[in-house]
Amino acid sequence: MNRRFLIALAGAIVFGLLAIFLAQKYVTQRVQQKIAEEETNVVIAAADIPLGTEINAQQVTLARFKRTLIPEGALLKKEEVIGRVTTSDISAKMVVLGKQLAGIGALPGLSGTITEGMRSVSVRVDEASGVAGFVSPGAYVDVIAIMNPQLEGAKAVSKVILQKVRVLASGQKNETNKDGKPALVNTVTMELTPGQAEKVKLAEAEGKLQLSIRNSTDQDLPKTPGATKRDVLDDIALEQRALIGTRQNGGGGARPMPTIQPWTINVNNPNDKQPQQGPQVKKVNLEKTIELIEGTKRSRIEMVP
């Protein structure tokens, strides 16, 4: 009796353990299957890939990503990436996106990074107009032109002529000055339409260009009125004072206006404006006079009613 009980107990334990093992294996397989359905391979950069580089097999690898976390435009197979040219810098361990690659067959270098229908145009910039060296490939800038309008006699104005322009490259190149000596100048290469290229090159030849960096995600393209000298100062009274070259109410070390002494005029001889003695001398009321300024010479004339 005891023996049969022990055999039955041992059999129950074995079958119980087997059932647990099979159930655990089934659950594990289902979880793995579920994970496999939720995840997929995504191509990522194995190292930093610079702009204009033809990608090789050593520069990319595969990584598992949840499908819900995969960025839009991500590439899933190495074959879709190898041999393509990058149109922007790709940092290591970042997902490779289709928009970061030039079309199939594009050549390495700058020509392969240009969007179809666009042109690359280089302009000369100084340290200030190039935003102090912070303009880098892949950045977006607005282009400001400072030049004289076409109307005769018009003063210089500033105007935003292009917005959200992609920078392809920045660096230095050798040019020859007017005196024939070589000089190293800073340049920025931008991606423009043919029409935009015409505007930029004319503005560069006729005036001066300035660049302002913008947020690459900013899609706002406001219409600006441009600016003249009067817009900058916004003070007509200041302009009027600038004609005289003095500052009212003193301050700031300004030279005070000279005090004008009242004059006397000889009644018998109006041309004699020297002070006279005696009853024939009359004083001039300054409220009925005007001051005449001729260069550095000042004179005061009495108004006759």
C-alpha positions in Angstrom: 0.0 0.0 0.0 2.7 2.4 0.9 4.7 1.5 -2.1 1.8 2.2 -4.5 1.2 5.5 -2.8 4.8 6.5 -3.2 4.9 5.6 -6.8 1.7 7.6 -7.5 3.1 10.5 -5.5 6.4 10.4 -7.5 4.4 10.2 -10.7 2.3 13.2 -9.8 5.4 15.2 -8.9 7.1 14.4 -12.2 4.0 15.2 -14.2 3.6 18.4 -12.2 7.1 19.5 -12.8 6.8 18.7 -16.5 3.6 20.6 -16.7 5.3 23.6 -15.1 8.3 23.3 -17.4 6.0 23.2 -20.5 3.9 26.0 -19.3 6.9 28.2 -18.6 8.3 27.4 -22.0 5.1 28.3 -23.6 4.8 31.5 -21.8 8.4 32.4 -22.6 7.9 31.7 -26.3 4.7 33.8 -26.3 6.5 36.7 -24.6 9.4 36.4 -27.1 7.0 36.2 -30.0 5.1 39.3 -28.6 8.4 41.2 -28.3 9.4 40.2 -31.8 6.1 41.5 -33.1 6.6 44.8 -31.3 10.3 45.2 -32.2 12.2 45.3 -35.4 15.8 46.0 -36.6 16.8 49.6 -37.3 19.9 50.8 -39.0 22.0 53.1 -36.7 25.4 54.7 -37.1 28.3 52.8 -35.6 30.4 55.9 -35.6 30.1 59.6 -36.5 29.4 60.0 -40.2 30.3 63.4 -41.7 28.3 65.3 -44.3 29.0 64.2 -47.9 30.3 60.7 -46.9 29.6 57.6 -48.9 28.5 55.1 -46.2 30.3 51.8 -46.0 29.4 48.6 -44.1 31.7 49.4 -41.1 29.9 52.7 -40.4 26.5 51.2 -39.7 25.0 48.4 -37.6 21.5 47.1 -36.7 19.7 47.6 -33.4 16.4 46.5 -32.0 13.8 49.1 -31.5 10.2 49.0 -30.4 8.0 49.8 -33.4 6.2 52.5 -31.5 9.6 54.3 -30.9 11.0 54.1 -34.4 11.4 57.7 -35.9 9.5 58.4 -39.1 11.7 57.7 -42.1 14.1 55.3 -40.3 15.8 52.7 -42.5 15.5 49.0 -41.5 18.0 47.3 -43.7 21.8 47.9 -44.2 21.3 47.4 -47.9 19.2 50.6 -48.0 22.1 52.6 -46.5 25.4 51.2 -47.7 26.7 53.1 -50.7 24.5 56.2 -50.1 25.9 59.7 -49.5 25.0 61.6 -46.4 23.4 65.1 -46.8 24.0 66.0 -43.1 26.1 64.9 -40.2 25.0 61.7 -38.5 26.2 61.1 -34.9 27.2 57.7 -33.6 24.3 55.5 -32.3 21.7 57.7 -34.0 19.1 56.2 -36.2 19.8 56.7 -39.9 16.9 58.5 -41.6 16.1 58.5 -45.3 16.1 62.3 -45.4 19.7 62.3 -44.3 20.8 60.5 -47.4 21.2 61.6 -51.0 19.5 59.8 -53.9 20.9 56.5 -55.1 23.8 57.1 -57.4 24.8 60.5 -55.9 28.5 61.2 -55.8 30.4 61.7 -52.6 31.2 65.3 -51.6 29.2 68.5 -51.8 27.5 67.8 -55.1 25.9 64.7 -53.6 24.4 66.6 -50.7 22.5 69.1 -52.8 18.7 68.6 -53.0 17.4 68.1 -56.5 16.5 71.4 -58.1 18.7 73.4 -55.7 22.1 75.0 -56.1 25.1 75.5 -53.9 26.2 79.1 -53.6 29.2 80.4 -51.6 29.4 83.9 -50.2 32.2 85.8 -48.5 31.6 86.6 -44.8 33.6 88.2 -42.1 33.8 87.1 -38.4 30.7 89.1 -37.5 28.5 88.5 -40.6 29.3 84.7 -40.3 27.9 84.8 -36.8 31.3 84.5 -35.2 32.0 81.0 -36.6 28.9 79.3 -35.3 27.5 78.7 -38.8 28.1 75.0 -39.4 26.9 72.5 -42.0 23.2 71.6 -41.5 22.4 74.9 -39.7 19.6 77.1 -41.0 20.1 80.9 -41.4 18.3 84.0 -42.6 20.2 86.3 -45.0 20.2 90.0 -44.4 21.3 92.5 -47.2 22.6 95.9 -46.4 22.7 98.1 -49.5 21.4 101.3 -51.2 18.0 101.0 -53.0 17.9 101.6 -56.7 16.2 105.0 -56.4 18.7 107.8 -56.9 19.8 109.5 -53.7 18.3 106.7 -51.5 20.2 105.9 -48.3 21.4 102.5 -47.2 18.7 100.1 -45.9 18.8 96.6 -44.3 16.3 93.9 -45.3 15.9 90.1 -44.7 16.0 88.8 -48.3 16.0 85.0 -47.6 14.7 82.9 -44.7 15.4 79.4 -43.5 18.3 78.7 -45.8 20.3 75.5 -45.3 24.0 75.8 -44.8 26.0 73.1 -46.8 29.5 74.0 -45.7 31.6 76.7 -44.1 35.3 77.3 -44.2 38.1 79.4 -45.7 39.6 79.8 -49.1 42.3 81.8 -50.8 41.5 84.8 -52.9 43.5 87.6 -54.5 43.1 91.1 -53.3 42.9 94.2 -55.6 46.6 94.8 -55.0 47.4 91.3 -56.3 48.3 89.8 -52.9 46.7 86.5 -51.7 44.3 86.7 -48.8 42.5 84.1 -46.7 38.7 84.8 -46.6 35.8 83.1 -44.7 33.0 81.6 -46.8 29.6 80.0 -46.2 28.1 77.8 -48.8 24.3 77.7 -48.8 21.6 75.7 -50.6 19.5 78.0 -52.8 17.1 78.0 -55.7 18.4 79.5 -58.9 16.3 82.6 -58.2 17.6 83.0 -54.7 21.2 82.6 -55.9 20.7 85.6 -58.2 19.5 87.8 -55.4 22.3 86.8 -53.0 25.1 87.3 -55.5 23.7 90.8 -56.5 23.4 91.8 -52.9 27.0 90.6 -52.2 28.3 92.7 -55.1 26.3 95.8 -54.4 26.3 95.8 -50.6 27.0 93.6 -47.6 25.5 90.3 -46.4 24.8 89.3 -42.8 23.7 85.9 -41.6 21.5 85.2 -38.6 21.2 81.7 -37.2 17.6 80.3 -36.6 16.2 77.3 -34.9 16.1 74.4 -37.4 12.6 73.5 -36.3 11.2 77.0 -36.6 8.9 77.1 -39.6 7.7 80.8 -39.2 8.7 83.0 -42.1 7.6 86.5 -41.1 7.4 89.4 -43.6 9.7 92.1 -42.5 9.5 95.8 -43.6 13.3 96.4 -43.6 15.0 99.2 -41.7 16.4 102.6 -42.5 18.5 104.9 -40.3 15.4 106.7 -39.1 13.8 103.3 -38.1 16.9 102.5 -36.1 17.1 105.8 -34.2 13.3 106.4 -34.0 13.9 110.0 -32.8 13.3 112.9 -35.1 14.3 115.4 -32.4 17.6 113.7 -32.1 18.1 114.1 -35.9 17.3 117.8 -35.7 19.8 118.3 -32.8 22.4 116.4 -34.8 22.1 119.1 -37.5 23.4 121.7 -35.0 25.8 119.3 -33.3 25.0 120.2 -29.7 23.0 118.6 -27.0 20.3 120.5 -25.1 20.1 120.7 -21.3 23.9 120.0 -20.9 24.9 116.6 -19.7 27.4 114.2 -21.1 30.1 116.8 -21.3 28.3 118.8 -24.0 29.4 122.4 -24.6 26.8 124.8 -23.2 25.1 127.2 -25.6 26.6 130.7 -25.5 24.7 133.4 -23.7 23.6 136.1 -26.1 23.8 139.6 -24.6 21.1 142.1 -25.5 22.2 144.6 -28.1 21.5 148.3 -28.4 21.0 150.1 -31.7 21.7 153.8 -32.3 18.6 155.4 -33.5 20.5 158.0 -35.6 22.7 155.3 -37.2 20.9 151.9 -37.4 24.0 150.3 -38.9 26.0 151.1 -35.7 25.2 148.2 -33.4 27.7 149.2 -30.7 26.4 150.3 -27.3 25.8 154.1 -27.2 25.5 156.5 -24.4 22.8 159.1 -24.0 19.0 159.3 -24.6 19.3 158.5 -28.3 20.1 154.8 -27.5 17.2 152.3 -27.2 17.3 148.7 -26.1 16.1 146.0 -28.4 13.4 143.6 -27.1 14.8 140.1 -27.7 11.3 138.7 -28.0 10.9 140.6 -31.3 14.2 139.6 -32.8 15.4 136.6 -34.7 18.9 135.1 -34.6 20.8 134.6 -37.8 23.6 132.0 -37.9 26.1 132.1 -40.7 28.8 129.4 -40.1 30.4 130.4 -36.8 29.0 134.0 -37.0 25.9 134.8 -35.1 23.8 138.0 -35.5 20.4 139.2 -34.3 17.9 141.1 -36.4 14.9 143.1 -35.0 11.6 142.4 -36.6 9.8 145.5 -37.7 6.0 145.4 -37.2 
